[in-house]
């Protein structure tokens, strides 16, 4: 465990039980969301590569508009 995480847990241990549980739920939800994102991103690499190839082919074929600056 890192020193920073150890310090955070030490401070959290001083909180009332309800606050500790709320903090634990938030931490677990964040870790689960991160794991889900990593899994989704990893499993989409082939699809992303295909889309990138299609976009490059369309650009080379002149099917994409040129850069147009936004009017301000």
PyMOL commands that set and color helices and strands:
alter all, ss='L'
color gray80, all
select helices_A, chain A and resi 3-12+17-43+45-60
alter helices_A, ss='H'
color red, helices_A
deselect
rebuild
show_as cartoon
